[in-house]
């Protein structure tokens, strides 16, 4: 077997090579350079995926469960979402690992993206007709796993096709799609809230159509005859443990994202109760204010995502933007402490949103630059890093409840969120492989 040297005109990607020509049999797996339509494609695909997440989680699923059994809606929703979390926690690392090893004429990522979209979309067609909590849970778990198998290879494309100097812009496209998609999804689902079955079907069709178009318009090189290590179960599962002593940059990046996400969502998870119990609004007023606090920071947050991704590529630095983001977030979180009213909450939502957008755009690029594998495991490695997003999101509500109940009430929630943000900046500092 011969290994062709990399194209000197192309960059090296952690998942293999970026090559202007298709690799021949026996070469390492490779991907073509990014085309002009790949960036808007990433925006469209991520927007559609996260619109689906947002619409389903915020509106359609809770509405379906409430209609089914109004008296036990809180408990039933907790059962469905907790079960889903348990089953999907490691879905992205597994999806990434499987796609790393996939050898097909369509490349490594496309088969899993299409399969995830088809399975998730088809199940969404039937979701609205379910009348039993058990089957809603089964379908919801399967849908979430399928969409995670779409998301994992989609996010890995940034590392596959963009050299390090251009990943900030690519990550910004995904970040923009994420932020805008969540808002658009909630708006679409709210408009179809009285027709739950149609709402599920609309998102199912959108996921399938956009994913297939993305794959067709952004073709990968064939990986059918690419070199791949023999499969062994022991080695496969051992690969999910990444030794922090051998790969400290990876460990620090994991810890930083974990802390930042935990602080951000600890406040977000209790936003409604902050408005009623801390600000003093009625429930009806708080529900309207929640929509206001979601829409007002949308534009500045997206601007921060786009600007920071482009700017970090231009100056060739990531960490300084993360430090700046944490400072901005701390400033934003301080306003409700100084102004315990709606004005303080609005200022916080705008400033905190800018800081969070600044962080997530640059952090996504940084993540691709600390991967342990020099060859073919970046899908799996990025999936593991995504666990640093999923776990703190799930833990944020119970941790916030402990803070509120045992450490001084709602004001301390803002203080702890500031501490988590500062700690995220501190643990970013030891990362050596990224400036």
BELPE-V621018 format. One record per residue. N is the residue number from 0. RES is the residue in one small letter. PSI is psi in whole degrees, 0 to 359 (NA if undefined). OMEGA is omega in whole degrees, -180 to 180 (none if undefined). D_FIRST is the distance of its C-alpha to the first C-alpha in Angstrom with 2 decimals. Layout:
((N,RES,PSI,OMEGA,D_FIRST) (N,RES,PSI,OMEGA,D_FIRST))
This chain:
((0,x,136,179,0.00) (1,x,144,177,3.78) (2,x,114,179,6.74) (3,x,132,179,9.78) (4,x,155,-179,12.92) (5,x,151,175,15.68) (6,x,119,-177,18.36) (7,x,341,-180,21.18) (8,x,354,-177,23.75) (9,x,160,178,22.65) (10,x,163,176,23.31) (11,x,126,177,21.13) (12,x,148,-180,21.88) (13,x,339,-179,21.78) (14,x,11,-179,19.96) (15,x,227,-176,16.97) (16,x,148,167,17.36) (17,x,116,-174,20.19) (18,x,142,-180,19.02) (19,x,340,179,21.34) (20,x,152,-179,18.92) (21,x,138,178,16.88) (22,x,155,177,13.16) (23,x,171,-177,10.79) (24,x,135,179,8.59) (25,x,346,176,5.85) (26,x,161,171,8.19) (27,x,156,176,10.77) (28,x,141,-178,13.89) (29,x,164,178,16.32) (30,x,152,178,19.93) (31,x,158,176,22.14) (32,x,155,179,24.89) (33,x,137,174,28.19) (34,x,173,-179,30.63) (35,x,331,-178,34.41) (36,x,354,-179,34.90) (37,x,320,-180,32.60) (38,x,308,176,35.27) (39,x,332,176,38.08) (40,x,317,176,35.75) (41,x,320,178,35.13) (42,x,312,-178,38.90) (43,x,317,-178,39.73) (44,x,316,-180,37.27) (45,x,323,177,38.33) (46,x,314,-179,41.98) (47,x,316,-179,41.87) (48,x,313,-176,40.16) (49,x,338,169,42.58) (50,x,321,177,45.54) (51,x,312,176,44.76) (52,x,309,-175,44.60) (53,x,313,-179,47.80) (54,x,320,-179,49.80) (55,x,311,-173,48.96) (56,x,320,-175,49.45) (57,x,327,-171,52.52) (58,x,299,-167,54.44) (59,x,310,-179,53.35) (60,x,310,178,52.45) (61,x,323,180,55.51) (62,x,317,179,57.74) (63,x,316,-179,56.60) (64,x,323,179,57.22) (65,x,319,179,60.56) (66,x,323,-177,61.80) (67,x,315,-176,60.80) (68,x,83,-176,62.65) (69,x,326,-176,64.44) (70,x,334,-176,65.91) (71,x,27,-174,62.60) (72,x,321,-178,60.31) (73,x,312,-180,59.42) (74,x,317,-178,58.49) (75,x,320,178,56.57) (76,x,321,178,54.57) (77,x,320,178,53.72) (78,x,312,-177,52.53) (79,x,312,-175,50.27) (80,x,324,179,48.73) (81,x,317,177,48.36) (82,x,317,179,46.64) (83,x,317,180,44.29) (84,x,316,-179,43.50) (85,x,317,-176,42.63) (86,x,333,-175,40.22) (87,x,357,-175,38.57) (88,x,316,-177,38.30) (89,x,18,-180,34.66) (90,x,318,-178,33.74) (91,x,317,174,32.05) (92,x,319,178,29.78) (93,x,315,179,28.76) (94,x,318,178,28.31) (95,x,317,-180,26.22) (96,x,317,179,23.98) (97,x,318,-179,23.60) (98,x,327,176,22.84) (99,x,323,-175,20.17) (100,x,355,-175,18.23) (101,x,133,178,19.28) (102,x,108,-178,16.91) (103,x,164,179,19.12) (104,x,343,-180,19.85) (105,x,7,-179,22.43) (106,x,192,-175,20.28) (107,x,325,-171,20.78) (108,x,322,-173,24.44) (109,x,314,-178,26.29) (110,x,320,-178,26.29) (111,x,325,177,27.86) (112,x,313,-179,30.28) (113,x,317,179,31.53) (114,x,315,179,31.80) (115,x,318,180,33.72) (116,x,317,-179,35.99) (117,x,312,-179,36.74) (118,x,311,180,37.51) (119,x,316,-179,39.52) (120,x,316,-180,41.31) (121,x,318,178,42.28) (122,x,328,177,43.62) (123,x,329,178,45.63) (124,x,326,-178,47.40) (125,x,350,-174,48.82) (126,x,320,-174,49.44) (127,x,341,-178,52.83) (128,x,356,-175,54.38) (129,x,140,-177,53.89) (130,x,17,-177,57.13) (131,x,134,-177,56.06) (132,x,324,-180,54.66) (133,x,311,-177,52.36) (134,x,329,173,50.64) (135,x,318,179,50.62) (136,x,315,-180,48.76) (137,x,311,-180,46.23) (138,x,318,-178,45.58) (139,x,317,178,45.56) (140,x,313,-179,42.96) (141,x,320,179,40.70) (142,x,315,-179,41.23) (143,x,318,178,40.47) (144,x,315,-180,37.25) (145,x,315,-180,36.16) (146,x,329,174,37.04) (147,x,327,176,35.16) (148,x,341,170,32.03) (149,x,316,-174,32.72) (150,x,318,-175,33.57) (151,x,306,178,30.60) (152,x,332,178,27.88) (153,x,313,-179,30.50) (154,x,336,180,31.08) (155,x,341,-179,27.39) (156,x,330,176,27.13) (157,x,316,179,28.96) (158,x,329,-178,26.12) (159,x,318,-164,23.43) (160,x,354,-179,25.02) (161,x,130,172,27.43) (162,x,163,-174,26.93) (163,x,322,-174,29.10) (164,x,349,-177,31.95) (165,x,10,-175,32.52) (166,x,339,177,32.19) (167,x,316,179,35.91) (168,x,319,178,36.83) (169,x,317,178,34.35) (170,x,326,178,35.63) (171,x,322,178,39.14) (172,x,316,178,38.60) (173,x,320,178,37.63) (174,x,318,177,40.58) (175,x,316,179,42.95) (176,x,322,180,41.86) (177,x,308,-177,42.40) (178,x,311,-179,45.88) (179,x,321,-179,47.10) (180,x,317,180,45.61) (181,x,318,-180,47.44) (182,x,314,180,50.72) (183,x,319,-180,50.26) (184,x,317,179,49.30) (185,x,320,-179,52.45) (186,x,317,179,54.58) (187,x,314,-179,53.24) (188,x,322,179,53.59) (189,x,322,179,57.09) (190,x,332,-179,58.11) (191,x,16,-175,56.95) (192,x,330,180,58.16) (193,x,349,179,60.82) (194,x,74,-171,58.31) (195,x,317,-179,55.64) (196,x,317,178,53.91) (197,x,320,179,53.65) (198,x,311,177,52.37) (199,x,317,-177,49.47) (200,x,322,179,48.65) (201,x,314,179,48.70) (202,x,323,178,46.08) (203,x,315,178,43.99) (204,x,316,-178,44.04) (205,x,316,-179,43.28) (206,x,315,-178,40.20) (207,x,310,-175,38.74) (208,x,311,-176,39.62) (209,x,321,180,38.52) (210,x,315,179,35.17) (211,x,316,178,34.33) (212,x,319,179,35.47) (213,x,314,-178,33.40) (214,x,319,-179,30.17) (215,x,320,-176,31.04) (216,x,347,-179,32.08) (217,x,64,-174,29.22) (218,x,144,177,26.12) (219,x,161,172,22.75) (220,x,150,175,19.42) (221,x,139,175,17.83) (222,x,12,-172,15.57) (223,x,319,-177,15.16) (224,x,16,-180,11.44) (225,x,152,179,10.69) (226,x,142,177,8.83) (227,x,139,179,11.71) (228,x,147,177,12.87) (229,x,141,-178,14.61) (230,x,130,173,18.20) (231,x,130,-176,20.97) (232,x,316,-178,24.54) (233,x,312,180,25.51) (234,x,324,-180,22.79) (235,x,311,-177,23.45) (236,x,329,176,27.16) (237,x,334,-179,26.89) (238,x,342,180,25.01) (239,x,352,173,28.33) (240,x,119,179,29.98) (241,x,113,-174,29.40) (242,x,118,-179,31.12) (243,x,337,177,33.67) (244,x,322,179,33.78) (245,x,330,-177,30.11) (246,x,67,-175,30.18) (247,x,326,-179,33.83) (248,x,320,178,33.45) (249,x,315,-179,32.13) (250,x,318,179,35.07) (251,x,320,179,37.62) (252,x,320,177,36.49) (253,x,312,-178,36.78) (254,x,319,-179,40.25) (255,x,313,180,41.44) (256,x,318,180,40.68) (257,x,311,-177,42.18) (258,x,317,-178,45.40) (259,x,314,180,45.80) (260,x,320,180,45.32) (261,x,314,180,47.69) (262,x,318,-178,50.39) (263,x,312,-175,50.11) (264,x,344,173,50.26) (265,x,322,177,52.93) (266,x,316,-178,55.30) (267,x,319,-177,53.95) (268,x,331,-177,54.24) (269,x,24,-177,57.95) (270,x,317,-180,58.82) (271,x,316,-179,61.28) (272,x,330,174,63.05) (273,x,319,-179,63.13) (274,x,322,-179,65.05) (275,x,313,-171,67.49) (276,x,330,-178,68.03) (277,x,316,-179,67.43) (278,x,329,177,68.53) (279,x,24,179,71.15) (280,x,160,169,70.35) (281,x,166,-179,71.17) (282,x,317,180,68.35) (283,x,317,178,68.85) (284,x,319,-178,68.84) (285,x,323,179,65.72) (286,x,318,176,63.83) (287,x,321,180,64.68) (288,x,328,179,63.88) (289,x,317,177,60.43) (290,x,319,178,59.56) (291,x,315,-179,61.01) (292,x,343,176,58.91) (293,x,320,-174,55.79) (294,x,320,-174,56.51) (295,x,315,-178,58.04) (296,x,1,-173,55.03) (297,x,309,-177,52.53) (298,x,310,178,52.75) (299,x,327,178,52.77) (300,x,315,179,49.89) (301,x,323,177,47.75) (302,x,320,179,48.81) (303,x,320,179,47.76) (304,x,310,-177,44.32) (305,x,315,-177,43.76) (306,x,316,-176,45.25) (307,x,321,178,43.53) (308,x,313,179,40.03) (309,x,316,-175,40.56) (310,x,320,-180,42.41) (311,x,326,174,39.91) (312,x,318,-175,37.20) (313,x,318,-178,39.65) (314,x,351,178,40.58) (315,x,28,-179,37.19) (316,x,148,179,38.80) (317,x,314,-169,38.84) (318,x,323,-179,40.90) (319,x,327,178,44.13) (320,x,325,177,44.19) (321,x,318,176,43.83) (322,x,315,-180,46.73) (323,x,321,-180,48.78) (324,x,318,-179,48.06) (325,x,323,176,49.38) (326,x,315,179,52.49) (327,x,318,-179,53.14) (328,x,319,178,52.76) (329,x,318,177,55.13) (330,x,314,-180,57.67) (331,x,317,-178,57.40) (332,x,342,-179,57.83) (333,x,339,-174,60.96) (334,x,317,178,62.94) (335,x,336,176,63.86) (336,x,321,180,65.16) (337,x,330,-177,67.40) (338,x,83,-178,68.19) (339,x,63,179,68.23) (340,x,181,-177,68.76) (341,x,326,178,66.92) (342,x,315,178,66.74) (343,x,321,179,64.92) (344,x,322,178,62.47) (345,x,314,179,61.82) (346,x,317,179,61.21) (347,x,315,-177,58.88) (348,x,322,180,56.88) (349,x,307,-177,56.43) (350,x,316,179,55.69) (351,x,323,178,53.56) (352,x,320,177,51.64) (353,x,314,179,50.93) (354,x,317,-179,49.69) (355,x,319,177,47.51) (356,x,318,176,46.02) (357,x,316,-178,45.41) (358,x,307,-171,43.67) (359,x,324,180,41.45) (360,x,311,-178,40.11) (361,x,323,-180,39.08) (362,x,323,179,38.06) (363,x,321,176,35.58) (364,x,317,179,33.86) (365,x,321,-179,34.13) (366,x,322,-179,32.45) (367,x,347,-175,29.21) (368,x,2,179,29.29) (369,x,16,-176,29.68) (370,x,136,-178,26.80) (371,x,322,-173,25.26) (372,x,130,176,21.67) (373,x,351,-174,19.74) (374,x,273,-164,16.92) (375,x,16,-173,17.51) (376,x,18,-175,20.88) (377,x,329,177,23.47) (378,x,314,178,24.87) (379,x,316,-178,25.78) (380,x,317,178,27.05) (381,x,327,175,29.22) (382,x,321,177,30.49) (383,x,318,178,31.63) (384,x,329,178,33.38) (385,x,339,174,35.13) (386,x,330,178,36.70) (387,x,350,172,38.60) (388,x,318,-174,40.25) (389,x,315,-176,40.95) (390,x,309,180,42.51) (391,x,330,175,45.03) (392,x,319,179,46.06) (393,x,326,-177,46.91) (394,x,345,-172,48.63) (395,x,317,-178,50.54) (396,x,310,179,53.45) (397,x,324,178,54.27) (398,x,319,177,53.89) (399,x,322,179,56.13) (400,x,320,178,58.63) (401,x,317,180,58.82) (402,x,314,-178,59.31) (403,x,318,-175,62.04) (404,x,334,-171,63.78) (405,x,350,-173,63.64) (406,x,25,172,63.23) (407,x,14,174,65.86) (408,x,197,-173,65.23) (409,x,324,179,63.60) (410,x,324,-179,64.02) (411,x,340,177,61.79) (412,x,319,177,59.02) (413,x,322,-180,58.76) (414,x,313,180,58.92) (415,x,322,178,56.10) (416,x,320,175,53.96) (417,x,316,-179,54.60) (418,x,316,179,53.62) (419,x,319,180,50.32) (420,x,316,179,49.56) (421,x,318,178,50.42) (422,x,324,177,48.31) (423,x,320,178,45.33) (424,x,320,-178,45.82) (425,x,317,-177,46.26) (426,x,351,173,43.03) (427,x,330,-175,41.14) (428,x,319,-178,42.31) (429,x,351,179,40.06) (430,x,121,-173,36.85) (431,x,334,-174,35.45) (432,x,354,-179,32.27) (433,x,135,179,34.35) (434,x,NA,none,37.44))
